[in-house]
């Protein structure tokens, strides 16, 4: 999966470079003069295309929008489709452009879903239920989402829950065990951990905590 992601990033960089080099010398000169007048404004390929005297090619405009979105952050196909609709791009044009981007590996929901699962596990400690919601929010279809979630090891998930509890407990000294349990359970629930796992991990952590241990 990481090799596919690296290949997609390389393809994106090449596409962006090709997009910049395909502009005519006259248009490049126009943009140079514009940058001299407005050095603080970032370049916007879409506005450049739409600002020409001739009618802009809708496929070229759509391609520029997609490339610009992908340069900022990974996106699912649905997110890109939604962005194109926001920019009043016809659906038939959007699908042609997105199909082409998928062919060259720039739009890949399988790779996107896998990346999202790994990053949200590592960064936020999310469990399967919350990860599924994240994937839905990003527009990943159920089948692709299920494939990405199928690789999650329940034991690894339990270890993440314990790590979250141990970290939170360090900020809860002096509180009653009942209060600690309630707050820890709420924290794990928000991160998508099932209640059975959450309470088992919390009981274990509290039993091993020095302030609650009975020797």
N, C-alpha and C positions, 0 to 999 in steps of 0.2 A: 504493500500500500504506500509506503514512504517513497519507493522508487517511482510509482505512478505520480505521486504528488510533486516530486522533484522534476519529473519530465514535464508536468503541466506548468510549473513555474518557469521552466526554461522556455517553453512554448509561448507563455505569456510575455516574457521579456523580449523574445524575438518578434512577436506580433506588435508590441508597442514600438520597437525599434523600426520595424518595417513601416508602421503607420506614420512615424515621424519622417522617415526618409522618402516617402512617396509623395510628399508635398512639392508643388512646383516652386522654382526659385522665386517667382513673383510673390507667391503666397508666403514663402519663408521670409521674404523681405518685408511684407506687410506685418507679419507677426513680430519681426525684430523691432520695427518702428513702434508697434503697439507696446511691446515690453519696455522699450525705452521710456514711453510715456507713463506706463503704469507698472512699475517694477514690483509693486507689492501684490499684484493680482496673479494668482497661479494660472497656468495655461489651461484652457478648457477646449479640448478637441471638438466637442459637440457644438459649442458656440461658434468656433472657427468655421465649421462646415456650414452652419445655418446662416452665417453672416456673409457668405459669398453672394455675388450678384446673380450667378446662375442658380437654378433650382437644385438644392442638395439631394444627393442620392439617399433615399430612406434606408437602404441596406447599409450604406457607409455610416450614416448617422447612428443607426442601431448598433453597428459593430463598435463604434467609438464609445458609446454609452457602456456597453458590456465590458470592453477592455478597461475603461476607467474604473468601473465598479470592482472588477477583479484585481486591479492594481492596488486598491485600498484595503481589501480584505477578501478572503474566500467567500463565495456565495453559492447557494443552491440554485438550481435551474428556476425554481419557482420565484425565488427572490429577484433574480434577474428579469424574469418575465413581468413581475409586478413593477419593477423599476421602469421597464420599457413602456408599460401601459401608462405609468405616471407621466412619462414624457410624450404621450400621445402617439406612440409608435403602433402602427397597425399590427394586429395579432399575426397575420400571415407573414409579415416581414420579420417579426420577432422570432417566430418558430424556425424560419429558414436560417436566420443568423445563429440562433441557439443550437440548431442541429449541426451547423458547421463548426461551432465552437466545441461541441461535444466530440465531433470527429477528430479534432486535433488535441483533445485532452484538456482543454481549458475549462470546460463545464463537465463535471463528473460527480454526480450525487453520491456514488458509493464512496469515493475518496473523501468527499466533503463530510459525509456522515461519520466515517471512521475518525477523521481529524477532530470533528466536534466532540465526539464521545471521549477521545483521549484527553483533549485539552480541558474539558469540563470536569473530568474525573480528577486530573492532576491539579487544576487551578482552584476548583470550588468543592471538590469532594462529592460531586453529585452521584446519586445511586440510579439504578435502572429506571425507576418510575419518573424521576425528574429529567433524566436524559431523554426519555421517550417524549416528554412534553417539549423539551428544547428542540428536538428534531421536528416535531409537528409544527412548532412555531416558525421554524426556518423553511417550512414547505417541503420537507423530505417525505416521499411517499411511504406508506406503511411497510411495504415489502422491503424496501431499502433500509428503512430504520430498523426493522426487526433483524435483518442480517448484521447490521453494525452492533446491535445490542446483544446478539447471540454469543459474541466472543467474551462477554464479561464473566469473569470467574466469581461465583458467590463467595468464595473464601477471601479473595482479594477485596471484595466489597465489604465484607465484615471487618477486615483489617483497616480499611479506610474509615469505617464508622468508629472503630475503637480509637484511631488516631485523632479523629475530630473530637471525641468525648474527652480524651486525655488533655488535648489542647484547651478545650473550654473549661475543664475542671480547674486548671491552673489559675483561672480568673474568678473562681467561685468559693474561695476559702471563707470559712465562717458562716456559710449558709447551711440551713438545715438540709438533711439528706432528701427530704420530700420536695423541697424547693429545687434542689439541684436536679433531682430526677425529672421534675416537670419541665424545667427549662432545657435540659439536655434532650428529652424526648421531643419537645417542640422543634429544637434545632435540627435533629435528625429527620423528623417528619418533613420539614420544609425542604430538605435536601433529597427527599424521595426514598428514604429507607423504610422498609416495612416495620410495623410496630413490634412484631415478634422479635426481629433481629435487634431493633433499637433497645428494647427493654432488657434483653439478654446482655447486650454489650454494656449498658449502663450499670446493671447489677454487678457485673464482673468488675468494672472499673471502680465503682464505689467500694466494693469489698476489698480491693487492693490499695485504695487510697489511704495514706498514713492516718488521716484524721478520722477515718471510719473503721480502721482495722482494729480487731480485738484479738490481742495475742493471748 
